[in-house]
Amino acid sequence: LSPRDAALHLGISLFVSDEATLGQAAATAGRSQAAFLRELGRRRIAIHYGHEELQADLQAVESLATW
């Protein structure tokens, strides 16, 4: 197991167990968020997107719409 693969496995594990955010897990894995998301998709691991994240995204869109 290479250090790069070990970092990826650690990042995924932290993300799946809700011990790290997507950004934190991607940084731990040494990958961009986009690359980390692609890796999660390749492994068929669902991303966490709950009610709180939806509300924050909707507020961000609303603030941009009134800008």
CHARMM internal coordinates of N, CA and C (Angstrom, degrees):
IC EDIT
DIST 1 N 1 CA 1.4626
DIST 1 CA 1 C 1.5316
ANGL 1 N 1 CA 1 C 107.69
DIST 1 C 2 N 1.3013
ANGL 1 CA 1 C 2 N 115.90
DIHE 1 N 1 CA 1 C 2 N 121.99
DIST 2 N 2 CA 1.4684
ANGL 1 C 2 N 2 CA 120.31
DIHE 1 CA 1 C 2 N 2 CA -179.45
DIST 2 CA 2 C 1.5332
ANGL 2 N 2 CA 2 C 110.38
DIHE 1 C 2 N 2 CA 2 C -77.06
DIST 2 C 3 N 1.3180
ANGL 2 CA 2 C 3 N 117.83
DIHE 2 N 2 CA 2 C 3 N 158.63
DIST 3 N 3 CA 1.4747
ANGL 2 C 3 N 3 CA 119.90
DIHE 2 CA 2 C 3 N 3 CA 176.32
DIST 3 CA 3 C 1.5314
ANGL 3 N 3 CA 3 C 112.22
DIHE 2 C 3 N 3 CA 3 C -57.54
DIST 3 C 4 N 1.3321
ANGL 3 CA 3 C 4 N 116.84
DIHE 3 N 3 CA 3 C 4 N -37.01
DIST 4 N 4 CA 1.4758
ANGL 3 C 4 N 4 CA 120.50
DIHE 3 CA 3 C 4 N 4 CA 179.16
DIST 4 CA 4 C 1.5309
ANGL 4 N 4 CA 4 C 110.95
DIHE 3 C 4 N 4 CA 4 C -64.91
DIST 4 C 5 N 1.3334
ANGL 4 CA 4 C 5 N 117.18
DIHE 4 N 4 CA 4 C 5 N -43.19
DIST 5 N 5 CA 1.4598
ANGL 4 C 5 N 5 CA 120.63
DIHE 4 CA 4 C 5 N 5 CA 177.68
DIST 5 CA 5 C 1.5222
ANGL 5 N 5 CA 5 C 111.44
DIHE 4 C 5 N 5 CA 5 C -66.83
DIST 5 C 6 N 1.3265
ANGL 5 CA 5 C 6 N 116.71
DIHE 5 N 5 CA 5 C 6 N -38.24
DIST 6 N 6 CA 1.4676
ANGL 5 C 6 N 6 CA 120.53
DIHE 5 CA 5 C 6 N 6 CA 178.20
DIST 6 CA 6 C 1.5283
ANGL 6 N 6 CA 6 C 110.64
DIHE 5 C 6 N 6 CA 6 C -62.98
DIST 6 C 7 N 1.3305
ANGL 6 CA 6 C 7 N 116.87
DIHE 6 N 6 CA 6 C 7 N -41.30
DIST 7 N 7 CA 1.4654
ANGL 6 C 7 N 7 CA 120.83
DIHE 6 CA 6 C 7 N 7 CA 178.30
DIST 7 CA 7 C 1.5222
ANGL 7 N 7 CA 7 C 110.49
DIHE 6 C 7 N 7 CA 7 C -63.49
DIST 7 C 8 N 1.3347
ANGL 7 CA 7 C 8 N 116.86
DIHE 7 N 7 CA 7 C 8 N -40.48
DIST 8 N 8 CA 1.4651
ANGL 7 C 8 N 8 CA 120.56
DIHE 7 CA 7 C 8 N 8 CA 178.10
DIST 8 CA 8 C 1.5203
ANGL 8 N 8 CA 8 C 110.74
DIHE 7 C 8 N 8 CA 8 C -62.82
DIST 8 C 9 N 1.3187
ANGL 8 CA 8 C 9 N 116.91
DIHE 8 N 8 CA 8 C 9 N -46.85
DIST 9 N 9 CA 1.4648
ANGL 8 C 9 N 9 CA 120.45
DIHE 8 CA 8 C 9 N 9 CA 179.39
DIST 9 CA 9 C 1.5267
ANGL 9 N 9 CA 9 C 111.38
DIHE 8 C 9 N 9 CA 9 C -61.48
DIST 9 C 10 N 1.3213
ANGL 9 CA 9 C 10 N 116.73
DIHE 9 N 9 CA 9 C 10 N -39.78
DIST 10 N 10 CA 1.4639
ANGL 9 C 10 N 10 CA 120.11
DIHE 9 CA 9 C 10 N 10 CA 177.78
DIST 10 CA 10 C 1.5236
ANGL 10 N 10 CA 10 C 110.60
DIHE 9 C 10 N 10 CA 10 C -64.75
DIST 10 C 11 N 1.3286
ANGL 10 CA 10 C 11 N 117.30
DIHE 10 N 10 CA 10 C 11 N -45.95
DIST 11 N 11 CA 1.4606
ANGL 10 C 11 N 11 CA 120.99
DIHE 10 CA 10 C 11 N 11 CA 178.97
DIST 11 CA 11 C 1.5171
ANGL 11 N 11 CA 11 C 112.05
DIHE 10 C 11 N 11 CA 11 C -58.93
DIST 11 C 12 N 1.3259
ANGL 11 CA 11 C 12 N 115.99
DIHE 11 N 11 CA 11 C 12 N -45.31
DIST 12 N 12 CA 1.4732
ANGL 11 C 12 N 12 CA 120.27
DIHE 11 CA 11 C 12 N 12 CA 179.01
DIST 12 CA 12 C 1.5245
ANGL 12 N 12 CA 12 C 110.28
DIHE 11 C 12 N 12 CA 12 C -63.10
DIST 12 C 13 N 1.3100
ANGL 12 CA 12 C 13 N 116.83
DIHE 12 N 12 CA 12 C 13 N -44.49
DIST 13 N 13 CA 1.4581
ANGL 12 C 13 N 13 CA 120.72
DIHE 12 CA 12 C 13 N 13 CA -179.76
DIST 13 CA 13 C 1.5249
ANGL 13 N 13 CA 13 C 111.57
DIHE 12 C 13 N 13 CA 13 C -60.54
DIST 13 C 14 N 1.3196
ANGL 13 CA 13 C 14 N 116.58
DIHE 13 N 13 CA 13 C 14 N -44.54
DIST 14 N 14 CA 1.4671
ANGL 13 C 14 N 14 CA 120.35
DIHE 13 CA 13 C 14 N 14 CA 178.86
DIST 14 CA 14 C 1.5230
ANGL 14 N 14 CA 14 C 111.57
DIHE 13 C 14 N 14 CA 14 C -63.64
DIST 14 C 15 N 1.3233
ANGL 14 CA 14 C 15 N 116.58
DIHE 14 N 14 CA 14 C 15 N -38.83
DIST 15 N 15 CA 1.4562
ANGL 14 C 15 N 15 CA 120.56
DIHE 14 CA 14 C 15 N 15 CA 179.82
DIST 15 CA 15 C 1.5249
ANGL 15 N 15 CA 15 C 111.29
DIHE 14 C 15 N 15 CA 15 C -68.28
DIST 15 C 16 N 1.3232
ANGL 15 CA 15 C 16 N 116.60
DIHE 15 N 15 CA 15 C 16 N -47.13
DIST 16 N 16 CA 1.4665
ANGL 15 C 16 N 16 CA 121.21
DIHE 15 CA 15 C 16 N 16 CA -177.43
DIST 16 CA 16 C 1.5256
ANGL 16 N 16 CA 16 C 111.12
DIHE 15 C 16 N 16 CA 16 C -63.08
DIST 16 C 17 N 1.3183
ANGL 16 CA 16 C 17 N 116.45
DIHE 16 N 16 CA 16 C 17 N -36.49
DIST 17 N 17 CA 1.4717
ANGL 16 C 17 N 17 CA 120.00
DIHE 16 CA 16 C 17 N 17 CA -178.46
DIST 17 CA 17 C 1.5305
ANGL 17 N 17 CA 17 C 112.60
DIHE 16 C 17 N 17 CA 17 C -84.99
DIST 17 C 18 N 1.3276
ANGL 17 CA 17 C 18 N 116.86
DIHE 17 N 17 CA 17 C 18 N 5.83
DIST 18 N 18 CA 1.4744
ANGL 17 C 18 N 18 CA 122.49
DIHE 17 CA 17 C 18 N 18 CA 179.49
DIST 18 CA 18 C 1.5256
ANGL 18 N 18 CA 18 C 112.82
DIHE 17 C 18 N 18 CA 18 C 63.56
DIST 18 C 19 N 1.3204
ANGL 18 CA 18 C 19 N 117.25
DIHE 18 N 18 CA 18 C 19 N 26.01
DIST 19 N 19 CA 1.4544
ANGL 18 C 19 N 19 CA 121.09
DIHE 18 CA 18 C 19 N 19 CA 177.49
DIST 19 CA 19 C 1.5217
ANGL 19 N 19 CA 19 C 111.53
DIHE 18 C 19 N 19 CA 19 C -92.39
DIST 19 C 20 N 1.3370
ANGL 19 CA 19 C 20 N 116.72
DIHE 19 N 19 CA 19 C 20 N -9.47
DIST 20 N 20 CA 1.4614
ANGL 19 C 20 N 20 CA 121.35
DIHE 19 CA 19 C 20 N 20 CA -179.92
DIST 20 CA 20 C 1.5195
ANGL 20 N 20 CA 20 C 109.00
DIHE 19 C 20 N 20 CA 20 C -146.22
DIST 20 C 21 N 1.3171
ANGL 20 CA 20 C 21 N 115.35
DIHE 20 N 20 CA 20 C 21 N 147.64
DIST 21 N 21 CA 1.4647
ANGL 20 C 21 N 21 CA 120.23
DIHE 20 CA 20 C 21 N 21 CA 174.19
DIST 21 CA 21 C 1.5244
ANGL 21 N 21 CA 21 C 108.78
DIHE 20 C 21 N 21 CA 21 C -73.73
DIST 21 C 22 N 1.3062
ANGL 21 CA 21 C 22 N 116.01
DIHE 21 N 21 CA 21 C 22 N 172.45
DIST 22 N 22 CA 1.4561
ANGL 21 C 22 N 22 CA 120.53
DIHE 21 CA 21 C 22 N 22 CA 177.60
DIST 22 CA 22 C 1.5219
ANGL 22 N 22 CA 22 C 110.51
DIHE 21 C 22 N 22 CA 22 C -57.90
DIST 22 C 23 N 1.3263
ANGL 22 CA 22 C 23 N 116.69
DIHE 22 N 22 CA 22 C 23 N -46.33
DIST 23 N 23 CA 1.4560
ANGL 22 C 23 N 23 CA 120.83
DIHE 22 CA 22 C 23 N 23 CA -179.80
DIST 23 CA 23 C 1.5217
ANGL 23 N 23 CA 23 C 112.81
DIHE 22 C 23 N 23 CA 23 C -63.03
DIST 23 C 24 N 1.3183
ANGL 23 CA 23 C 24 N 116.42
DIHE 23 N 23 CA 23 C 24 N -42.65
DIST 24 N 24 CA 1.4604
ANGL 23 C 24 N 24 CA 120.74
DIHE 23 CA 23 C 24 N 24 CA 179.09
DIST 24 CA 24 C 1.5340
ANGL 24 N 24 CA 24 C 110.88
DIHE 23 C 24 N 24 CA 24 C -65.23
DIST 24 C 25 N 1.3222
ANGL 24 CA 24 C 25 N 115.71
DIHE 24 N 24 CA 24 C 25 N -43.33
DIST 25 N 25 CA 1.4635
ANGL 24 C 25 N 25 CA 120.11
DIHE 24 CA 24 C 25 N 25 CA -179.53
DIST 25 CA 25 C 1.5306
ANGL 25 N 25 CA 25 C 111.04
DIHE 24 C 25 N 25 CA 25 C -65.65
DIST 25 C 26 N 1.3282
ANGL 25 CA 25 C 26 N 116.40
DIHE 25 N 25 CA 25 C 26 N -40.77
DIST 26 N 26 CA 1.4644
ANGL 25 C 26 N 26 CA 120.08
DIHE 25 CA 25 C 26 N 26 CA 178.18
DIST 26 CA 26 C 1.5245
ANGL 26 N 26 CA 26 C 110.32
DIHE 25 C 26 N 26 CA 26 C -63.12
DIST 26 C 27 N 1.3321
ANGL 26 CA 26 C 27 N 116.90
DIHE 26 N 26 CA 26 C 27 N -42.18
DIST 27 N 27 CA 1.4616
ANGL 26 C 27 N 27 CA 120.64
DIHE 26 CA 26 C 27 N 27 CA 178.74
DIST 27 CA 27 C 1.5259
ANGL 27 N 27 CA 27 C 110.83
DIHE 26 C 27 N 27 CA 27 C -63.99
DIST 27 C 28 N 1.3189
ANGL 27 CA 27 C 28 N 117.10
DIHE 27 N 27 CA 27 C 28 N -41.97
DIST 28 N 28 CA 1.4602
ANGL 27 C 28 N 28 CA 121.44
DIHE 27 CA 27 C 28 N 28 CA 177.19
DIST 28 CA 28 C 1.5230
ANGL 28 N 28 CA 28 C 110.47
DIHE 27 C 28 N 28 CA 28 C -60.73
DIST 28 C 29 N 1.3261
ANGL 28 CA 28 C 29 N 115.75
DIHE 28 N 28 CA 28 C 29 N -38.80
DIST 29 N 29 CA 1.4606
ANGL 28 C 29 N 29 CA 121.18
DIHE 28 CA 28 C 29 N 29 CA -179.80
DIST 29 CA 29 C 1.5233
ANGL 29 N 29 CA 29 C 112.64
DIHE 28 C 29 N 29 CA 29 C -76.74
DIST 29 C 30 N 1.3348
ANGL 29 CA 29 C 30 N 116.27
DIHE 29 N 29 CA 29 C 30 N -10.04
DIST 30 N 30 CA 1.4607
ANGL 29 C 30 N 30 CA 120.03
DIHE 29 CA 29 C 30 N 30 CA -179.58
DIST 30 CA 30 C 1.5081
ANGL 30 N 30 CA 30 C 113.05
DIHE 29 C 30 N 30 CA 30 C 72.93
DIST 30 C 31 N 1.3261
ANGL 30 CA 30 C 31 N 116.20
DIHE 30 N 30 CA 30 C 31 N 31.52
DIST 31 N 31 CA 1.4620
ANGL 30 C 31 N 31 CA 121.54
DIHE 30 CA 30 C 31 N 31 CA -178.53
DIST 31 CA 31 C 1.5231
ANGL 31 N 31 CA 31 C 110.13
DIHE 30 C 31 N 31 CA 31 C -131.66
DIST 31 C 32 N 1.3125
ANGL 31 CA 31 C 32 N 115.50
DIHE 31 N 31 CA 31 C 32 N 159.25
DIST 32 N 32 CA 1.4593
ANGL 31 C 32 N 32 CA 119.65
DIHE 31 CA 31 C 32 N 32 CA 173.78
DIST 32 CA 32 C 1.5257
ANGL 32 N 32 CA 32 C 107.75
DIHE 31 C 32 N 32 CA 32 C -69.42
DIST 32 C 33 N 1.3295
ANGL 32 CA 32 C 33 N 116.12
DIHE 32 N 32 CA 32 C 33 N 163.02
DIST 33 N 33 CA 1.4653
ANGL 32 C 33 N 33 CA 118.79
DIHE 32 CA 32 C 33 N 33 CA 178.12
DIST 33 CA 33 C 1.5190
ANGL 33 N 33 CA 33 C 110.70
DIHE 32 C 33 N 33 CA 33 C -61.64
DIST 33 C 34 N 1.3380
ANGL 33 CA 33 C 34 N 117.04
DIHE 33 N 33 CA 33 C 34 N -39.07
DIST 34 N 34 CA 1.4704
ANGL 33 C 34 N 34 CA 120.13
DIHE 33 CA 33 C 34 N 34 CA 179.77
DIST 34 CA 34 C 1.5306
ANGL 34 N 34 CA 34 C 110.68
DIHE 33 C 34 N 34 CA 34 C -63.00
DIST 34 C 35 N 1.3296
ANGL 34 CA 34 C 35 N 117.27
DIHE 34 N 34 CA 34 C 35 N -44.95
DIST 35 N 35 CA 1.4637
ANGL 34 C 35 N 35 CA 120.72
DIHE 34 CA 34 C 35 N 35 CA 179.69
DIST 35 CA 35 C 1.5292
ANGL 35 N 35 CA 35 C 110.74
DIHE 34 C 35 N 35 CA 35 C -65.82
DIST 35 C 36 N 1.3345
ANGL 35 CA 35 C 36 N 116.21
DIHE 35 N 35 CA 35 C 36 N -38.23
DIST 36 N 36 CA 1.4594
ANGL 35 C 36 N 36 CA 120.20
DIHE 35 CA 35 C 36 N 36 CA 178.86
DIST 36 CA 36 C 1.5230
ANGL 36 N 36 CA 36 C 110.22
DIHE 35 C 36 N 36 CA 36 C -66.09
DIST 36 C 37 N 1.3330
ANGL 36 CA 36 C 37 N 117.24
DIHE 36 N 36 CA 36 C 37 N -42.00
DIST 37 N 37 CA 1.4648
ANGL 36 C 37 N 37 CA 120.63
DIHE 36 CA 36 C 37 N 37 CA 176.77
DIST 37 CA 37 C 1.5257
ANGL 37 N 37 CA 37 C 111.33
DIHE 36 C 37 N 37 CA 37 C -61.21
DIST 37 C 38 N 1.3333
ANGL 37 CA 37 C 38 N 116.90
DIHE 37 N 37 CA 37 C 38 N -41.18
DIST 38 N 38 CA 1.4708
ANGL 37 C 38 N 38 CA 119.89
DIHE 37 CA 37 C 38 N 38 CA 177.48
DIST 38 CA 38 C 1.5259
ANGL 38 N 38 CA 38 C 110.54
DIHE 37 C 38 N 38 CA 38 C -61.33
DIST 38 C 39 N 1.3336
ANGL 38 CA 38 C 39 N 116.10
DIHE 38 N 38 CA 38 C 39 N -40.87
DIST 39 N 39 CA 1.4668
ANGL 38 C 39 N 39 CA 119.97
DIHE 38 CA 38 C 39 N 39 CA 178.76
DIST 39 CA 39 C 1.5210
ANGL 39 N 39 CA 39 C 111.17
DIHE 38 C 39 N 39 CA 39 C -65.18
DIST 39 C 40 N 1.3206
ANGL 39 CA 39 C 40 N 117.46
DIHE 39 N 39 CA 39 C 40 N -41.13
DIST 40 N 40 CA 1.4628
ANGL 39 C 40 N 40 CA 120.36
DIHE 39 CA 39 C 40 N 40 CA 176.22
DIST 40 CA 40 C 1.5284
ANGL 40 N 40 CA 40 C 110.03
DIHE 39 C 40 N 40 CA 40 C -61.01
DIST 40 C 41 N 1.3209
ANGL 40 CA 40 C 41 N 116.95
DIHE 40 N 40 CA 40 C 41 N -43.90
DIST 41 N 41 CA 1.4603
ANGL 40 C 41 N 41 CA 120.90
DIHE 40 CA 40 C 41 N 41 CA 178.79
DIST 41 CA 41 C 1.5179
ANGL 41 N 41 CA 41 C 112.00
DIHE 40 C 41 N 41 CA 41 C -62.93
DIST 41 C 42 N 1.3253
ANGL 41 CA 41 C 42 N 116.05
DIHE 41 N 41 CA 41 C 42 N -41.60
DIST 42 N 42 CA 1.4632
ANGL 41 C 42 N 42 CA 120.66
DIHE 41 CA 41 C 42 N 42 CA 179.05
DIST 42 CA 42 C 1.5221
ANGL 42 N 42 CA 42 C 110.67
DIHE 41 C 42 N 42 CA 42 C -60.29
DIST 42 C 43 N 1.3183
ANGL 42 CA 42 C 43 N 115.46
DIHE 42 N 42 CA 42 C 43 N -34.91
DIST 43 N 43 CA 1.4644
ANGL 42 C 43 N 43 CA 120.81
DIHE 42 CA 42 C 43 N 43 CA -179.87
DIST 43 CA 43 C 1.5308
ANGL 43 N 43 CA 43 C 112.53
DIHE 42 C 43 N 43 CA 43 C -91.08
DIST 43 C 44 N 1.3280
ANGL 43 CA 43 C 44 N 116.30
DIHE 43 N 43 CA 43 C 44 N 1.78
DIST 44 N 44 CA 1.4711
ANGL 43 C 44 N 44 CA 122.60
DIHE 43 CA 43 C 44 N 44 CA -179.69
DIST 44 CA 44 C 1.5289
ANGL 44 N 44 CA 44 C 112.29
DIHE 43 C 44 N 44 CA 44 C 59.37
DIST 44 C 45 N 1.3331
ANGL 44 CA 44 C 45 N 114.87
DIHE 44 N 44 CA 44 C 45 N 42.03
DIST 45 N 45 CA 1.4629
ANGL 44 C 45 N 45 CA 121.44
DIHE 44 CA 44 C 45 N 45 CA 176.80
DIST 45 CA 45 C 1.5258
ANGL 45 N 45 CA 45 C 107.10
DIHE 44 C 45 N 45 CA 45 C -101.01
DIST 45 C 46 N 1.3184
ANGL 45 CA 45 C 46 N 116.12
DIHE 45 N 45 CA 45 C 46 N 123.04
DIST 46 N 46 CA 1.4641
ANGL 45 C 46 N 46 CA 121.32
DIHE 45 CA 45 C 46 N 46 CA -177.58
DIST 46 CA 46 C 1.5204
ANGL 46 N 46 CA 46 C 110.58
DIHE 45 C 46 N 46 CA 46 C -71.15
DIST 46 C 47 N 1.3270
ANGL 46 CA 46 C 47 N 115.39
DIHE 46 N 46 CA 46 C 47 N 143.82
DIST 47 N 47 CA 1.4587
ANGL 46 C 47 N 47 CA 119.20
DIHE 46 CA 46 C 47 N 47 CA 174.81
DIST 47 CA 47 C 1.5195
ANGL 47 N 47 CA 47 C 108.40
DIHE 46 C 47 N 47 CA 47 C -85.49
DIST 47 C 48 N 1.3249
ANGL 47 CA 47 C 48 N 115.63
DIHE 47 N 47 CA 47 C 48 N 154.00
DIST 48 N 48 CA 1.4631
ANGL 47 C 48 N 48 CA 120.93
DIHE 47 CA 47 C 48 N 48 CA 178.98
DIST 48 CA 48 C 1.5223
ANGL 48 N 48 CA 48 C 107.47
DIHE 47 C 48 N 48 CA 48 C -86.87
DIST 48 C 49 N 1.2902
ANGL 48 CA 48 C 49 N 116.28
DIHE 48 N 48 CA 48 C 49 N 119.18
DIST 49 N 49 CA 1.4588
ANGL 48 C 49 N 49 CA 120.24
DIHE 48 CA 48 C 49 N 49 CA 178.24
DIST 49 CA 49 C 1.5188
ANGL 49 N 49 CA 49 C 106.99
DIHE 48 C 49 N 49 CA 49 C -144.96
DIST 49 C 50 N 1.3042
ANGL 49 CA 49 C 50 N 114.45
DIHE 49 N 49 CA 49 C 50 N 90.43
DIST 50 N 50 CA 1.4504
ANGL 49 C 50 N 50 CA 120.12
DIHE 49 CA 49 C 50 N 50 CA -175.26
DIST 50 CA 50 C 1.5157
ANGL 50 N 50 CA 50 C 112.50
DIHE 49 C 50 N 50 CA 50 C -98.36
DIST 50 C 51 N 1.3111
ANGL 50 CA 50 C 51 N 114.76
DIHE 50 N 50 CA 50 C 51 N -169.76
DIST 51 N 51 CA 1.4592
ANGL 50 C 51 N 51 CA 122.95
DIHE 50 CA 50 C 51 N 51 CA -177.38
DIST 51 CA 51 C 1.5307
ANGL 51 N 51 CA 51 C 111.61
DIHE 50 C 51 N 51 CA 51 C -60.31
DIST 51 C 52 N 1.3169
ANGL 51 CA 51 C 52 N 116.99
DIHE 51 N 51 CA 51 C 52 N -41.97
DIST 52 N 52 CA 1.4694
ANGL 51 C 52 N 52 CA 120.03
DIHE 51 CA 51 C 52 N 52 CA -178.30
DIST 52 CA 52 C 1.5246
ANGL 52 N 52 CA 52 C 111.54
DIHE 51 C 52 N 52 CA 52 C -64.00
DIST 52 C 53 N 1.3391
ANGL 52 CA 52 C 53 N 116.44
DIHE 52 N 52 CA 52 C 53 N -41.76
DIST 53 N 53 CA 1.4678
ANGL 52 C 53 N 53 CA 119.40
DIHE 52 CA 52 C 53 N 53 CA 178.51
DIST 53 CA 53 C 1.5211
ANGL 53 N 53 CA 53 C 111.07
DIHE 52 C 53 N 53 CA 53 C -65.39
DIST 53 C 54 N 1.3292
ANGL 53 CA 53 C 54 N 116.45
DIHE 53 N 53 CA 53 C 54 N -39.54
DIST 54 N 54 CA 1.4582
ANGL 53 C 54 N 54 CA 120.64
DIHE 53 CA 53 C 54 N 54 CA 178.13
DIST 54 CA 54 C 1.5253
ANGL 54 N 54 CA 54 C 110.70
DIHE 53 C 54 N 54 CA 54 C -61.93
DIST 54 C 55 N 1.3270
ANGL 54 CA 54 C 55 N 116.36
DIHE 54 N 54 CA 54 C 55 N -45.65
DIST 55 N 55 CA 1.4691
ANGL 54 C 55 N 55 CA 120.34
DIHE 54 CA 54 C 55 N 55 CA 179.48
DIST 55 CA 55 C 1.5289
ANGL 55 N 55 CA 55 C 110.88
DIHE 54 C 55 N 55 CA 55 C -60.32
DIST 55 C 56 N 1.3207
ANGL 55 CA 55 C 56 N 117.37
DIHE 55 N 55 CA 55 C 56 N -43.63
DIST 56 N 56 CA 1.4637
ANGL 55 C 56 N 56 CA 120.95
DIHE 55 CA 55 C 56 N 56 CA 179.54
DIST 56 CA 56 C 1.5204
ANGL 56 N 56 CA 56 C 110.87
DIHE 55 C 56 N 56 CA 56 C -63.02
DIST 56 C 57 N 1.3309
ANGL 56 CA 56 C 57 N 117.23
DIHE 56 N 56 CA 56 C 57 N -41.66
DIST 57 N 57 CA 1.4606
ANGL 56 C 57 N 57 CA 120.68
DIHE 56 CA 56 C 57 N 57 CA 178.77
DIST 57 CA 57 C 1.5302
ANGL 57 N 57 CA 57 C 111.37
DIHE 56 C 57 N 57 CA 57 C -65.79
DIST 57 C 58 N 1.3293
ANGL 57 CA 57 C 58 N 116.81
DIHE 57 N 57 CA 57 C 58 N -41.17
DIST 58 N 58 CA 1.4639
ANGL 57 C 58 N 58 CA 120.34
DIHE 57 CA 57 C 58 N 58 CA 179.20
DIST 58 CA 58 C 1.5283
ANGL 58 N 58 CA 58 C 111.26
DIHE 57 C 58 N 58 CA 58 C -64.58
DIST 58 C 59 N 1.3247
ANGL 58 CA 58 C 59 N 117.35
DIHE 58 N 58 CA 58 C 59 N -39.63
DIST 59 N 59 CA 1.4608
ANGL 58 C 59 N 59 CA 120.73
DIHE 58 CA 58 C 59 N 59 CA 177.23
DIST 59 CA 59 C 1.5215
ANGL 59 N 59 CA 59 C 111.00
DIHE 58 C 59 N 59 CA 59 C -64.72
DIST 59 C 60 N 1.3218
ANGL 59 CA 59 C 60 N 116.51
DIHE 59 N 59 CA 59 C 60 N -39.14
DIST 60 N 60 CA 1.4702
ANGL 59 C 60 N 60 CA 120.16
DIHE 59 CA 59 C 60 N 60 CA 178.64
DIST 60 CA 60 C 1.5210
ANGL 60 N 60 CA 60 C 110.90
DIHE 59 C 60 N 60 CA 60 C -64.42
DIST 60 C 61 N 1.3265
ANGL 60 CA 60 C 61 N 116.68
DIHE 60 N 60 CA 60 C 61 N -43.02
DIST 61 N 61 CA 1.4651
ANGL 60 C 61 N 61 CA 120.47
DIHE 60 CA 60 C 61 N 61 CA 178.97
DIST 61 CA 61 C 1.5245
ANGL 61 N 61 CA 61 C 110.37
DIHE 60 C 61 N 61 CA 61 C -65.28
DIST 61 C 62 N 1.3319
ANGL 61 CA 61 C 62 N 116.35
DIHE 61 N 61 CA 61 C 62 N -41.79
DIST 62 N 62 CA 1.4579
ANGL 61 C 62 N 62 CA 120.41
DIHE 61 CA 61 C 62 N 62 CA 179.55
DIST 62 CA 62 C 1.5244
ANGL 62 N 62 CA 62 C 111.34
DIHE 61 C 62 N 62 CA 62 C -62.34
DIST 62 C 63 N 1.3223
ANGL 62 CA 62 C 63 N 117.26
DIHE 62 N 62 CA 62 C 63 N -41.52
DIST 63 N 63 CA 1.4620
ANGL 62 C 63 N 63 CA 119.48
DIHE 62 CA 62 C 63 N 63 CA -179.97
DIST 63 CA 63 C 1.5223
ANGL 63 N 63 CA 63 C 110.97
DIHE 62 C 63 N 63 CA 63 C -67.42
DIST 63 C 64 N 1.3082
ANGL 63 CA 63 C 64 N 117.97
DIHE 63 N 63 CA 63 C 64 N -33.03
DIST 64 N 64 CA 1.4699
ANGL 63 C 64 N 64 CA 120.68
DIHE 63 CA 63 C 64 N 64 CA 177.35
DIST 64 CA 64 C 1.5256
ANGL 64 N 64 CA 64 C 110.74
DIHE 63 C 64 N 64 CA 64 C -72.12
DIST 64 C 65 N 1.3160
ANGL 64 CA 64 C 65 N 117.24
DIHE 64 N 64 CA 64 C 65 N -33.92
DIST 65 N 65 CA 1.4639
ANGL 64 C 65 N 65 CA 121.29
DIHE 64 CA 64 C 65 N 65 CA -178.46
DIST 65 CA 65 C 1.5161
ANGL 65 N 65 CA 65 C 112.02
DIHE 64 C 65 N 65 CA 65 C -68.34
DIST 65 C 66 N 1.3290
ANGL 65 CA 65 C 66 N 116.86
DIHE 65 N 65 CA 65 C 66 N -29.27
DIST 66 N 66 CA 1.4647
ANGL 65 C 66 N 66 CA 119.99
DIHE 65 CA 65 C 66 N 66 CA -178.87
DIST 66 CA 66 C 1.5226
ANGL 66 N 66 CA 66 C 112.00
DIHE 65 C 66 N 66 CA 66 C -93.94
DIST 66 C 67 N 1.2999
ANGL 66 CA 66 C 67 N 116.68
DIHE 66 N 66 CA 66 C 67 N 1.33
DIST 67 N 67 CA 1.4539
ANGL 66 C 67 N 67 CA 122.91
DIHE 66 CA 66 C 67 N 67 CA -177.23
DIST 67 CA 67 C 1.4496
ANGL 67 N 67 CA 67 C 112.75
DIHE 66 C 67 N 67 CA 67 C -72.46
END
COOR INIT
IC SEED 1 N 1 CA 1 C
IC BUILD
